[in-house]
Amino acid sequence: MTTAEVETQPPSDVELARASAAGDTNAFEQLYRRHFRRVYALCFRMLGNPTEAEDLTQDVFTHLFNKIGSFRGESAFTTWLHRLTVNQVLMYFRRRSARPEFTTEEGETPVQIVRGTENPNKMPIIDRIALERAITQLPPGYRTVFVLHDVEGHDHDEIAHILGVSEGTSKSQLHKARLKLRQILRQQTA
């Protein structure tokens, strides 16, 4: 690469985070523009309410502004921001006294995926709307694990680390979320 090519490349997230920590507000603004949509989408999926998601997205970036100096670069910036966002949503649930549910009266049954929801991108638009609506009706604990696993693609080890629970709890929550989704979707079509 020539010197001119190196100079024209945009700064990396790590470079922007370090500059933000040093007080560069332009660097923080670039981080905001780069990641606003991703943070909003995660908040919306977990909360199911666009107004609350917008408010919480702003809270996430306010918190990020105050905590940017604690980013050590040991993981990708997007991973760190994702974890920070999930933690903010969970704190929001706690403040609302809507604690995630970790147990139910339902018995254990084999893991089942609601037929037709295996790949939401290939679903007809009406089915996707029904699925999105059903996801918002899940209890917060179920919804969080479902979104992290089935929507965001995290494995149970990562989810356990993000939420501060065991892998078994993550698997159980996902299983119960899928059962509940099946029940909700059946009620919608009945």
N, C-alpha and C positions, 0 to 999 in steps of 0.2 A: 504494500500500500504506500501511496505517496503521502507526504505531509498534508497536502490539500484534502485528500480523502479522509484522513483521520480527523481533521478539523471540522469537516462537514457532518460527521456522524453525531446524532443526538446523544446527550449524556445518558449513561445507564441509570437505572433506579438507585443503585448503590451510591453512585456519584451524587445524584440529586438528594438522596437522604443525608449524606454527609454534609453537603452544602447547606441543606435546610437546618441541620443540627447546629451549624455554625452561624445561623441567622439569616441565610439567604432566602428571602420570601419569594423571589422569582422561582427558585428551585422547588420550593414547596408547592407553588402554584402549578408548576409543570407536573409534579407528582399527582396533584389533585386532578388535573385534566386527564392524565393518563389512566387513572384508576377509579374515577368517580362512578362510571357506569357499572364496573364490576362490583364495587362495594354496594351500590344501590340494588343491583340485581340480587345479590346475596341477602341483603336486608329484606327485600321484598319477598323472596322465596321463604324466608324464615318467619316473617311476620304476616304475610298475606294481605297487607294493607298498604296501599301506595303512599298515603299521607304519613303514616308512622314510619315507613321505610325512608321517605325523604328526610324526615326529622332525624331519624337515627343515623342516616348517612352523614348528615352534618355533624352529629355528635361524634361519629367515628373519626372524621377528619379533624375535629377540634382536639379530640384525644390524641390523634396521631401527631398533631402539631406540638403538643406538650410532651409526647413520648418519643419523638423521632430520634433524639439523642441516645436512646437505649437500644436502637437497632445496631446489632454488632456485625451483621453481614454473614452470620454462620449459616443462614438459610437464605433462599431467594427472598427478595423484598416482597414479592406477591404472596408467598407463603406466610410471611410474618404479618402482612397486612390482613390476609384472610383470617388468621388466628385472632388478631386484634378485633376484627369485625365480629366474628362469632362470639368472642368474649363480651363485646359491647351489647350484642343482642341478648345474650344470656343474662347479663346484668339488668337489662331492660325488663326481661321477664320476671326477674326476682323483685325488682322495684314495683312491678305491677302485682306482685304476689301471685303470679301465675307460674308456680314452680313446675318444672318439667316432671312428667309422670314417669316413674321408673318401675312401677309394678301395676298389674291389673288383676282382675279376678278371672281373666281368660286363661284357659289351660294351654299348655304347650302343644302346638300342632306343627306339622312340617312347614318349612319355608315355602311360601307360595307367592308368586308375582301375579298381580291382577292381569288377566289375559288382555293383550292389546296395549299394555303400558310399558312393555319391555324397552321400547325405543320411542320416547315421546316425539322425536323429530319426524318419524314416519307416520304418526297418527293423523287422522283427519282433524281439521281445525276445531270442530265441535267437540271431538273427544279430548283434545288438548285443553280446551276451556273447561270441560267437565273435570278433567284431572287436576288442573290448577285450582279449581274451586274446591275439590275434595281435599287437596293438600292443605288448603287454608283452614279446613275444618278439623284437622288432626290436632290432638293435644300438643302443646309446645315441645315437650320432650320427644315425642314421636316425630313431629315435623322436623325438628332440628336434625336428628339422626338420618331421617329419610332424605332430606335435602343434601346433607353432607355426603351421604353414600350414593344414592341413586341419581341425584342431579349433578352434584359437583364432582363425583367420582373418587372420593377419598376411600381408602380401605379402613377396616375396623381398627387397626392399630393407630392410624392417624386420628381417627375420630375419638378414640379413647384418650389420646394425648391432648387433643384440642379441648374436649369437654371435661377432662379430669375424671373419667370413669374407667371401668375395666373394659376389655375387649368383649367379654361376655355380656356386659350391660349394653354395649353398642349393638351387638348382634341381636339381643333380645328386643331392644327398642325398635330396630329395623323390622324384625319379624312382626312385631305387634303393629307397627305402623302400616305394613303391607296388608295385614288382616283387616285393620280398621279402614284402610282405603278401599279394599274390596267391598266391605259392608256399605260404606258411603256411596260408592259408585252404583252398587245394586239398588240402593234406595233412590238414587237419582233417576234410574231408568225404569223403576217400577211405577 
